[in-house]
Amino acid sequence: MVSSKICFIIMVVAISQKMYGQQDSRGLNRNVIIVAGGNGRGALASQLSSPSGLYVDTKGNIYVVDDKNDRIQRWAPGAKQGITVAGGHGNGAADNQLNNPAAVFVDEAGDVYVADAGNNRIQDWLPGSAQGVTVAGGTGRGKLPDQLDDPRGIFVDQNQNVYVADRGNNRVQEWVRGTHTGITVAGGHGLGSATNQLSWPEGVFVDANGSVYVNDTWNHRVMRWMPGALAGEPLLGTDSGKDPSLGAPGFFTDKNGNIYQVDKKNDRVIEFELK
C-alpha cells in the first residue's frame, strides 16, 4: 500500500487539472489565496522572480525557490515579505551563492537543502548560516558517481541521506550522509520509457520503507522503485498519456491537505483550500 505521506503525488495531480474556478471535477469548492509574492516580478523582499519550487514546513512557513533571484525565500504564515535563507548574493558558484536553484527541502532541524541546478550540486544551509555546504555533486556536470547534471528534485530522510532527481542523467541518486559519491536507486539506464528508465525526472519522494517515488516528467508518469529493485512500476499516468499535470513538480500539501502551487508565470505562490 502506498504510504499516506506519498498520497500528495496522486492527490495533487488528481485535483489540479483546473487551476481556477469554484469547483474541481469532483465538485469540491476551492478558494485561491496568494501566500507569497504577487507584487510584480522583482528582487524586493515582497517580490519573486520566476519561482520554480517550494516546501511548506510543519509550522506553515513557505520556502520558495526564487529562481531568477538565485535565492530561497521563507514566508511565514500571513507575512507580506519573505526572508532570504539561502543564496541572495547574486548568481555564482561561491558557498554563499546559488545558480538557478530548482528545488528546496527543509528537514526537522531546519536545515535548508537546495538543488543548485546551475552549479550541479546540492547545498545544505544550516539555520542562520550565511553559506551552504555541498552534500552532493559539486564536481562539475557529468554522469560519474560523484557528479550531477541539472539536479531538479530533493528528498532528505531522517538519517540525512540525500536523494536527488538527477534530471540530465535520467536517474535518482542516493547520497548517504558524509559520502562523496552517489548510488543510483532509480533509472540510470539512459533516457527512455522502459520500466528501468526515466525521462527527465524532476521530483522525488522516499517513504518509510525506502521506496523511491519519482516524477518521471517527460514520460508523464509517477514511478515507484522498491528498495533494491532493478525496475520501477508506474503508479500514475503512462508514457503515452501526455497528461500535462504530471510535468510540473511545483506542488506541496500541508497537514490539512491544502494544496500549494508555484505559479511561475505570475511570480507568486497560490494555495487551494479544499472545503
JOJO-V980509 format. One record per residue. N is the residue number from 0. PSI is psi in whole degrees, 0 to 359 (* if undefined). Layout:
BEGIN
n=N psi=PSI
n=N psi=PSI
END
This chain:
BEGIN
n=0 psi=140
n=1 psi=133
n=2 psi=149
n=3 psi=334
n=4 psi=337
n=5 psi=353
n=6 psi=338
n=7 psi=327
n=8 psi=313
n=9 psi=318
n=10 psi=316
n=11 psi=314
n=12 psi=322
n=13 psi=326
n=14 psi=356
n=15 psi=18
n=16 psi=326
n=17 psi=111
n=18 psi=324
n=19 psi=156
n=20 psi=168
n=21 psi=332
n=22 psi=148
n=23 psi=189
n=24 psi=343
n=25 psi=5
n=26 psi=13
n=27 psi=133
n=28 psi=145
n=29 psi=136
n=30 psi=137
n=31 psi=124
n=32 psi=132
n=33 psi=122
n=34 psi=354
n=35 psi=139
n=36 psi=212
n=37 psi=11
n=38 psi=31
n=39 psi=161
n=40 psi=130
n=41 psi=185
n=42 psi=8
n=43 psi=164
n=44 psi=337
n=45 psi=3
n=46 psi=165
n=47 psi=162
n=48 psi=105
n=49 psi=60
n=50 psi=137
n=51 psi=1
n=52 psi=168
n=53 psi=167
n=54 psi=140
n=55 psi=122
n=56 psi=180
n=57 psi=344
n=58 psi=0
n=59 psi=5
n=60 psi=137
n=61 psi=121
n=62 psi=121
n=63 psi=131
n=64 psi=102
n=65 psi=80
n=66 psi=300
n=67 psi=346
n=68 psi=1
n=69 psi=53
n=70 psi=164
n=71 psi=126
n=72 psi=134
n=73 psi=125
n=74 psi=115
n=75 psi=157
n=76 psi=125
n=77 psi=359
n=78 psi=149
n=79 psi=349
n=80 psi=155
n=81 psi=161
n=82 psi=131
n=83 psi=124
n=84 psi=355
n=85 psi=138
n=86 psi=212
n=87 psi=10
n=88 psi=34
n=89 psi=168
n=90 psi=125
n=91 psi=186
n=92 psi=7
n=93 psi=166
n=94 psi=337
n=95 psi=14
n=96 psi=163
n=97 psi=160
n=98 psi=98
n=99 psi=63
n=100 psi=148
n=101 psi=336
n=102 psi=159
n=103 psi=146
n=104 psi=137
n=105 psi=125
n=106 psi=180
n=107 psi=335
n=108 psi=354
n=109 psi=5
n=110 psi=136
n=111 psi=112
n=112 psi=131
n=113 psi=129
n=114 psi=98
n=115 psi=79
n=116 psi=315
n=117 psi=337
n=118 psi=3
n=119 psi=51
n=120 psi=162
n=121 psi=126
n=122 psi=139
n=123 psi=117
n=124 psi=111
n=125 psi=155
n=126 psi=126
n=127 psi=0
n=128 psi=147
n=129 psi=358
n=130 psi=162
n=131 psi=164
n=132 psi=131
n=133 psi=124
n=134 psi=355
n=135 psi=139
n=136 psi=212
n=137 psi=10
n=138 psi=29
n=139 psi=159
n=140 psi=132
n=141 psi=184
n=142 psi=9
n=143 psi=163
n=144 psi=335
n=145 psi=12
n=146 psi=163
n=147 psi=162
n=148 psi=100
n=149 psi=59
n=150 psi=136
n=151 psi=357
n=152 psi=149
n=153 psi=144
n=154 psi=138
n=155 psi=124
n=156 psi=182
n=157 psi=343
n=158 psi=8
n=159 psi=25
n=160 psi=138
n=161 psi=127
n=162 psi=131
n=163 psi=128
n=164 psi=98
n=165 psi=82
n=166 psi=310
n=167 psi=339
n=168 psi=3
n=169 psi=51
n=170 psi=165
n=171 psi=128
n=172 psi=136
n=173 psi=127
n=174 psi=104
n=175 psi=141
n=176 psi=128
n=177 psi=355
n=178 psi=164
n=179 psi=4
n=180 psi=156
n=181 psi=161
n=182 psi=131
n=183 psi=122
n=184 psi=356
n=185 psi=139
n=186 psi=214
n=187 psi=11
n=188 psi=35
n=189 psi=168
n=190 psi=131
n=191 psi=182
n=192 psi=8
n=193 psi=164
n=194 psi=346
n=195 psi=14
n=196 psi=163
n=197 psi=162
n=198 psi=99
n=199 psi=61
n=200 psi=141
n=201 psi=353
n=202 psi=148
n=203 psi=144
n=204 psi=143
n=205 psi=127
n=206 psi=181
n=207 psi=340
n=208 psi=357
n=209 psi=6
n=210 psi=139
n=211 psi=123
n=212 psi=132
n=213 psi=132
n=214 psi=96
n=215 psi=82
n=216 psi=304
n=217 psi=353
n=218 psi=0
n=219 psi=50
n=220 psi=160
n=221 psi=127
n=222 psi=145
n=223 psi=130
n=224 psi=113
n=225 psi=156
n=226 psi=125
n=227 psi=0
n=228 psi=147
n=229 psi=348
n=230 psi=160
n=231 psi=174
n=232 psi=135
n=233 psi=129
n=234 psi=335
n=235 psi=133
n=236 psi=171
n=237 psi=166
n=238 psi=350
n=239 psi=359
n=240 psi=331
n=241 psi=42
n=242 psi=108
n=243 psi=338
n=244 psi=341
n=245 psi=1
n=246 psi=4
n=247 psi=112
n=248 psi=0
n=249 psi=57
n=250 psi=153
n=251 psi=148
n=252 psi=143
n=253 psi=184
n=254 psi=343
n=255 psi=0
n=256 psi=7
n=257 psi=147
n=258 psi=128
n=259 psi=135
n=260 psi=136
n=261 psi=122
n=262 psi=82
n=263 psi=321
n=264 psi=330
n=265 psi=10
n=266 psi=55
n=267 psi=169
n=268 psi=133
n=269 psi=154
n=270 psi=136
n=271 psi=118
n=272 psi=120
n=273 psi=131
n=274 psi=*
END
